[in-house]
Structure formats: C-alpha cells, structure tokens
C-alpha cells in the first residue's frame, strides 16, 4: 500500500511576525507622508487666502481714498454738519458705532456706479473704516446723508489684527488725527494721503499708503 504524504506548505510564526512588522513600518511612513502633505496643503491654502485678503483690501482702499469728496453729510434736521472727512488712530465720533468698536476713518467718496441711473441716488457714498476686535471692517451706506434706520453694508477688509494705526498727510507732515470740512466760509482740506499700518497676530506687518485727490499729480 502506498503512503500518503501531506505536502501543504505555510508560513512560520517568525515569517508572519516579520511581515506584520514590515507592514507596520510602511503604514507609519505612509501616514507621516500623508500628514505632511495635508499640513503643507493647509498652510498653502491659508497663505493664499491671506494674500487674496490683503490684495482685495489694497484695491478697495485705493479706490475709496482715491475718490474722496470734501462733503459733509446732512444731519437729521437737514443741515450740513460735521466733517466731510475725519480720521484718528484713537477713533472718531460716529452715531453708528457699536459697543467695542473704534471708527478710524469716516468719509464721503464719489465714483459709486449707478448704470443708467436705475437707482434713485447719486454716485456719492458714505464710508467708515471700523476696528472691531481683530477685524477691520468697511461699513458703507448707499446714500451720503444716512439716518439711523438707513441700512449699511459691511465688508471685512482685514482679519487677525493685533495692532492698527492710522496716519494722515496734512501738508508735508504726518499727523495721527485730521478733520476736513467747510464752516463759516472756511475750508479745511482733505489729507493728501492716508497711511494704515497693521500688525497681524502672526507677526506679519502691513502698510497701506493711499493717495487722495489732494495729492499733486
């Protein structure tokens, strides 16, 4: 009678342990590479978003201050009163300021488009630059003579602020506060330029130097 022989082969315990160990090393390396890749992607996205934010702010600021108009808004009784432009690092008075906010600059600007005169308004617009916590907000009204119930639009110019200072070029000197307007036949001119200096929470420093129509061409 012939003898049956079982020729089935398998892995030894040592081979299994070595294989598991190798797979663990490969998995750890792959996980590390994936985490590094995701971190780099997040950093690149954050950097790109920050650059886009700064570019948008610079463009909008340039448009705002490049079209300043020395026109004071009307008060509730219909009289012209207050400055056409007011700015201060420590803040200017504003009836629309909320608790904890600092209005750095308030002004009237021209150049607001109204194609075909479809809206019952002109091209003037009243704007405030407001510091609220770590944000610089652009608050604007469709009409320069706004009332308490006039709706406002808000746009975040900068976020992540740690410090923010304003400067105004009056003649040939930089000052930290300035007001322009007309009263009793006298006229106080607009600043020739506006400078906003910001320090972000990531230690990045920004400076916006913005020329106004008063600056000689």
C-alpha positions in Angstrom: 0.0 0.0 0.0 1.2 3.5 -0.8 1.8 6.0 1.9 0.0 9.5 1.5 2.2 12.5 2.2 0.7 15.9 3.1 2.8 18.5 1.1 0.8 21.6 2.2 3.2 24.5 2.9 2.5 27.5 5.2 4.2 30.4 6.9 6.1 30.1 10.1 5.4 32.3 13.0 8.6 34.2 12.5 7.7 35.0 8.9 4.3 36.2 9.9 5.8 38.5 12.6 8.3 39.9 10.2 5.6 40.6 7.6 3.4 42.4 10.2 6.4 44.4 11.3 7.2 45.5 7.8 3.6 46.4 7.0 3.6 48.5 10.2 6.7 50.4 9.2 5.3 51.0 5.7 2.0 52.2 7.2 3.7 54.5 9.6 5.8 56.0 6.8 2.7 56.4 4.6 0.7 58.1 7.4 3.6 60.5 8.1 3.8 61.4 4.4 0.0 61.9 4.2 0.0 64.1 7.3 2.9 66.2 6.0 1.1 66.6 2.7 -2.2 67.7 4.3 -0.3 70.1 6.6 1.5 71.7 3.6 -1.8 71.9 1.7 -3.5 73.7 4.6 -0.6 76.1 5.0 -0.6 76.9 1.3 -4.3 77.5 1.3 -4.1 79.7 4.4 -1.2 81.7 2.8 -3.1 82.0 -0.4 -6.3 83.2 1.3 -4.3 85.7 3.4 -2.7 87.1 0.2 -6.1 87.4 -1.5 -7.5 89.2 1.5 -4.6 91.7 1.5 -4.9 92.3 -2.3 -8.7 92.9 -2.0 -8.2 95.3 0.9 -5.5 97.2 -1.0 -7.6 97.6 -4.1 -10.7 98.7 -2.3 -8.7 101.1 -0.1 -7.1 102.6 -3.1 -10.5 103.2 -4.8 -12.0 104.7 -1.6 -9.3 107.2 -0.8 -8.6 108.0 -4.4 -12.1 109.3 -4.8 -12.6 111.3 -1.6 -15.0 114.2 -1.7 -14.9 117.0 0.9 -18.7 116.9 1.5 -20.1 116.8 5.0 -23.2 114.6 5.5 -26.5 116.2 6.4 -27.8 115.9 10.0 -31.3 114.7 11.0 -32.6 118.3 10.8 -31.3 118.6 7.2 -28.4 120.9 7.9 -24.9 120.2 6.7 -22.8 119.5 9.7 -19.7 117.6 10.8 -16.6 117.0 8.8 -16.5 115.7 5.3 -13.5 113.6 6.3 -12.5 112.6 9.8 -9.8 110.2 10.9 -7.9 109.3 14.1 -6.0 106.4 15.4 -7.8 106.8 18.7 -11.2 106.9 17.0 -13.7 109.4 15.8 -17.2 110.0 17.0 -19.9 108.2 15.0 -23.6 107.7 15.8 -23.5 104.3 14.1 -20.6 102.9 16.2 -21.4 99.9 18.2 -20.1 98.9 21.6 -16.5 97.9 21.5 -15.9 99.4 18.0 -13.5 102.1 17.0 -14.2 104.2 13.9 -10.8 105.0 12.5 -11.8 106.9 9.4 -15.2 108.3 8.2 -15.5 110.0 4.8 -17.6 110.7 1.7 -16.4 109.3 -1.6 -17.6 109.6 -5.2 -17.5 107.1 -8.0 -20.2 104.7 -6.9 -21.6 103.3 -10.2 -25.3 103.8 -11.0 -25.7 102.4 -14.6 -28.5 104.2 -16.4 -29.5 106.0 -13.2 -31.6 103.0 -12.4 -31.4 103.6 -8.6 -32.8 106.8 -7.1 -29.4 108.0 -5.9 -26.3 109.8 -7.0 -22.7 108.5 -7.1 -21.7 109.6 -3.6 -21.3 107.1 -0.8 -20.6 107.5 2.9 -18.0 105.0 4.3 -16.5 104.2 7.7 -13.4 102.0 8.5 -14.2 100.3 11.8 -11.9 98.4 14.1 -13.8 95.6 15.9 -11.7 93.2 17.9 -9.3 91.7 15.4 -11.2 92.9 12.3 -11.0 95.9 10.1 -14.5 96.4 8.7 -15.6 98.6 5.8 -19.1 99.9 6.6 -20.8 101.8 3.8 -24.2 103.4 3.1 -25.8 103.8 -0.3 -26.6 107.5 0.5 -24.1 110.0 2.0 -26.9 111.5 4.1 -27.9 108.5 6.1 -30.2 108.2 9.1 -30.3 105.7 12.0 -32.5 103.3 10.0 -30.5 103.6 6.8 -29.2 100.0 6.1 -25.4 99.6 6.0 -23.3 97.1 4.1 -20.2 95.6 5.8 -17.2 94.0 4.3 -14.2 92.6 6.2 -11.0 94.2 4.9 -8.5 92.6 7.2 -8.7 89.9 9.9 -6.3 88.6 12.6 -5.3 92.2 13.6 -3.1 92.7 16.6 -2.4 96.4 16.2 -3.7 99.1 13.8 -2.6 102.7 13.4 -3.7 105.5 11.0 -1.8 108.4 9.7 -2.8 111.4 7.6 -0.6 113.6 5.4 -1.5 117.2 6.1 0.7 119.4 4.0 4.1 117.9 4.4 3.6 116.4 7.9 2.1 113.2 9.0 -0.5 113.5 11.8 -2.5 110.9 13.8 -5.8 112.8 13.6 -7.3 115.1 11.0 -10.8 116.5 10.1 -11.8 118.2 6.8 -14.9 120.2 6.0 -16.4 123.6 5.5 -17.8 126.1 8.0 -18.3 129.9 8.0 -16.7 130.3 4.7 -13.6 128.4 5.6 -12.5 125.1 4.1 -10.2 122.6 5.8 -8.7 120.5 3.0 -8.6 116.7 2.7 -5.4 114.9 3.6 -3.0 114.4 0.8 -2.6 110.7 1.7 -3.7 108.2 4.2 -1.5 105.6 5.8 -2.7 102.5 7.6 -0.2 100.4 9.4 -1.2 97.0 10.8 0.5 94.2 12.7 -1.2 90.8 12.4 -1.4 88.1 15.0 1.1 86.0 13.0 3.6 88.9 13.5 3.3 90.0 9.8 3.4 93.8 9.3 1.4 95.6 6.6 1.5 99.2 5.5 -1.1 100.7 3.1 -0.1 104.1 1.6 -3.1 105.6 -0.1 -3.1 108.8 -2.1 -6.1 111.1 -2.2 -7.2 113.7 -4.9 -5.4 116.3 -2.9 -2.0 114.8 -3.7 -0.4 116.6 -6.6 -0.1 114.6 -9.8 
